[in-house]
Amino acid sequence: MPSIHRRLFLGTAALLAAVILVIGTTVNYSVHKRAESALEARLQGLVYGLLGATDVTDDNRLIVNESELPDPQLSSPGNELFAELIGNLGDTYWQSVSRTHTIPPTPYSRIGDWRFTRFPGDDGGHVYQLQITILWELVNGDQLPLIVHVVSDGAALDKQLSSFRRTLWSSLAAVAIALLLVQAWILARALAPLNIIRQELHEIEQGQRTTLNESVALELEPLANSVNTLVMSERNRHTEFRHLMDDLAHTLKTPLTVLSNVAEQNGDPASAEDLITNRRIVGEQCVQMQASLQHYLKRAAGRTTQALVSPVTVLPIVRRLATSLPKVHRNVTITIDPSIQGTLQVRIAEADLYEILGNLMDNACKYGATVVVVSADEPRRQVFIDDNGRGFADSTMDQLIHRGVRADTQVSGQGLGLTASVDRITAYGGSLAMGKSDTGGARVVLDFP
């Protein structure tokens, strides 16, 4: 599959080409129309000037005073301008000597209507014609329908428009190339974080680094966090399964040794009593090995975590625990701080989140607290559990996370809740920290991935 950089660059180039084509076509059409409009206005001025130089004799004949013609080109042969006066029956009353093109038959138009047309010239270029039909009043009071039209050779206009088109398209092409170069530089800068992540993933595969750098662009933070969670989860699971295999091997070592000793017994043929004893020993060791296998299989299944589970909303679980725990610890009030919004979500299995929060909130209720406050920092995905109990002793904080260690042995329990919470959140790439609350009791900080 082509790279993102290449696809974005080609897409940008195609879009830019389309935009340049539309702009160039629009500008060229607009300039062409404005040039024709200017030519039409010029020809209208010539028509008015020609009518001003036209007069009627006493015998009702039209004459044109050529010394008063609006443009000297009408008096010189072979120029680009040509004019004539025609009757409605096709009679030519007057025409200039500058005629250079064959003019198509002039259609009759309504009185006062202007007619601006373009037709092919004899030399392959264009010829522009402006026509109007008027009623000229004669001396005797009659009205003579008169067609006046002026023709202009479009060679000069075509040359100007051709030069403009070359300048326009060359300028737009230069702008397009410059924009493509700038766009290539922008894409290279914008996609640099992706190249960094690709390089870091390669380094993770080669064992040169453990996680992705989380100091990335805002849009890539979820990707970096998810990949780090996946990597840490897989690494933790690999370590856990290795420990489980070591524990299983150690557990099976003794039964296998016993079975090996029974199989290697030498001497006289075994008596019936020895056979019964050996059979009992073999049966007991087989039962023990089967029980060990089942035990460690359950432990392996219980330690499996899903690194990319769907996000779970924290607030409903906290509410359920805040409702149920006071029924067990009747002297404790659990308060949910408004900082925990319904939008706070963490990427962890719901059962594991319930176990983590349940253990910690139960511990807060259990060890001398009367008020427990659960709050959060949503941008950092942190949850705080504070109580007004006796708190943690500085000398025991580092020891409490070990299995079976308890800060208060006078309260019933096995000392496994805090350790279990640490194990579960660590398996997802998070962390648990302990400290002192502002109320003087204990504070537990959960930092979710």
Residue pairs with C-beta under 8 A, 6 or more apart in sequence:
2 10
4 191
4 194
5 187
5 188
5 191
8 187
8 191
9 180
9 183
9 184
9 187
12 180
12 183
12 187
13 180
16 176
16 179
16 180
16 183
17 176
20 172
20 173
20 175
20 176
23 172
24 168
24 169
24 172
27 168
28 164
28 165
28 168
31 161
31 164
31 168
32 161
35 157
35 160
35 161
36 116
36 118
36 128
36 157
39 128
39 152
39 154
39 157
40 116
40 128
40 130
42 152
43 116
43 128
43 130
43 150
43 152
44 114
44 130
45 70
46 70
46 71
46 74
46 81
46 83
46 150
47 83
47 130
47 132
47 148
47 149
47 150
48 70
49 69
49 70
49 71
50 64
50 69
50 70
50 74
50 83
50 85
50 148
50 150
51 134
51 148
52 68
52 70
53 64
53 65
53 66
53 68
53 69
53 70
54 62
54 63
54 64
54 65
54 85
54 94
54 136
55 62
55 63
55 64
55 65
56 62
56 63
56 136
56 138
56 139
57 63
57 139
58 139
60 138
60 139
60 140
60 142
62 85
62 93
62 94
62 136
62 144
62 146
63 94
64 85
64 94
66 74
66 75
69 75
69 96
71 81
73 79
73 80
73 81
73 98
74 81
74 82
74 83
74 96
74 97
74 98
75 96
75 97
75 98
76 97
76 98
77 97
77 98
78 98
78 100
79 98
79 100
80 98
80 100
80 152
80 153
80 155
80 156
81 96
81 98
81 150
81 151
81 152
81 153
82 95
82 96
82 98
82 99
82 100
82 101
82 103
82 150
82 151
82 152
83 95
83 96
83 148
83 149
83 150
83 151
84 92
84 94
84 95
84 96
84 99
84 148
84 149
85 92
85 93
85 94
85 95
85 146
85 147
85 148
86 92
86 93
86 106
86 146
86 147
86 148
86 149
87 93
87 144
87 145
87 146
87 147
88 108
88 133
88 145
88 146
88 147
93 146
100 122
100 153
101 121
101 122
101 127
101 151
101 153
102 122
103 127
103 129
103 151
104 119
106 131
106 147
106 149
107 115
108 133
108 147
109 115
109 131
109 132
109 133
109 147
110 133
111 133
111 134
111 135
111 145
112 132
112 133
112 134
113 132
113 133
114 130
114 131
114 132
115 129
115 130
115 131
115 132
115 149
116 128
116 129
116 130
116 131
117 128
117 129
117 131
118 126
118 127
118 128
118 129
118 154
119 126
119 127
119 129
120 126
120 127
121 127
121 153
121 154
121 155
123 155
125 153
125 154
125 155
125 158
126 154
126 155
126 157
126 158
127 151
127 152
127 153
127 154
128 151
128 152
128 154
128 157
129 149
129 150
129 151
129 152
130 149
130 150
130 151
131 147
131 148
131 149
132 147
132 148
132 149
133 145
133 146
133 147
133 148
134 145
134 146
134 148
135 143
135 144
135 145
135 146
136 143
136 144
136 145
136 146
137 143
137 144
138 144
193 216
193 217
193 220
194 220
196 213
196 216
197 212
197 216
197 220
197 223
197 224
200 209
200 212
200 213
201 212
201 227
203 209
204 210
204 211
204 212
204 231
210 231
210 235
211 228
211 231
211 232
212 224
212 227
212 228
212 231
213 224
214 221
214 224
214 225
214 228
216 224
225 347
225 449
226 307
226 308
226 347
228 429
228 449
229 307
229 308
229 347
229 428
229 429
229 449
230 307
230 308
232 307
232 428
232 429
232 449
233 305
233 306
233 307
233 427
233 428
233 429
234 307
236 305
236 426
236 427
236 429
237 303
237 304
237 305
237 427
240 300
240 303
240 427
241 300
241 303
244 296
244 299
244 300
244 303
247 296
248 292
248 293
248 296
251 292
251 296
252 289
252 292
255 285
255 286
255 288
255 289
255 292
256 285
256 289
258 281
258 285
259 282
259 285
262 278
262 281
262 282
265 278
270 278
303 427
305 349
305 352
305 424
305 427
305 428
306 349
307 428
307 429
308 347
309 347
309 348
309 349
310 347
311 345
311 346
311 347
312 345
312 346
312 347
312 348
312 349
312 350
312 353
313 342
313 343
313 344
313 345
314 340
314 344
314 345
314 346
314 353
314 357
314 376
314 383
315 336
315 340
315 341
315 342
315 344
317 350
317 353
317 354
317 357
318 336
318 340
318 357
318 374
319 336
320 354
321 334
321 354
321 357
321 358
321 361
322 334
322 335
322 336
322 361
322 374
325 332
325 334
325 361
325 362
325 365
326 332
326 333
326 334
326 365
328 362
328 365
329 362
329 365
329 366
331 370
332 365
332 369
332 370
332 371
332 372
333 370
333 371
333 372
334 361
334 365
334 372
334 373
334 374
335 371
335 372
335 373
335 374
336 374
337 373
337 374
337 375
337 376
339 375
339 376
339 377
339 378
340 374
340 375
340 376
340 383
341 376
341 378
343 378
344 376
344 378
344 381
346 353
346 381
346 448
346 449
347 428
347 448
347 449
348 356
348 425
348 428
348 430
348 448
348 449
352 424
352 427
352 428
355 420
355 421
355 424
356 421
356 424
356 425
356 446
357 383
357 385
357 446
359 417
359 418
359 420
359 421
360 385
360 417
360 418
360 421
360 444
360 446
361 372
361 374
361 385
362 417
363 417
363 418
364 372
364 385
364 386
364 387
364 389
364 441
364 442
364 444
365 372
365 387
366 411
366 413
367 387
367 389
367 390
367 407
367 408
367 411
367 442
368 389
368 390
368 408
369 387
369 388
369 389
369 441
369 442
370 388
370 389
371 387
371 388
371 439
372 385
372 386
372 387
373 384
373 385
373 386
373 387
373 439
374 383
374 384
374 385
374 386
375 383
375 384
375 386
376 382
376 383
376 384
377 384
380 447
381 447
381 448
381 449
382 445
382 446
382 447
382 448
383 445
383 446
383 448
384 443
384 444
384 445
384 446
385 443
385 444
385 446
386 437
386 438
386 439
386 441
386 442
386 443
387 437
387 439
387 441
387 442
388 437
388 439
388 440
388 441
389 441
389 442
390 408
390 441
390 442
391 436
391 437
391 440
391 441
391 442
392 400
392 407
392 434
392 435
392 436
392 442
393 407
396 405
396 407
397 434
399 405
400 406
400 407
400 418
400 434
401 418
401 419
401 422
401 432
402 419
403 415
403 416
403 419
404 414
404 415
404 416
404 419
405 415
405 419
406 413
406 414
406 415
421 432
422 432
425 431
425 432
425 446
425 448
426 432
428 448
428 449
429 449
430 446
430 447
430 448
430 449
431 446
431 447
432 444
432 445
432 446
432 447
433 444
433 445
433 447
434 442
434 443
434 444
434 445
435 442
435 443
435 445
436 442
436 443
437 443
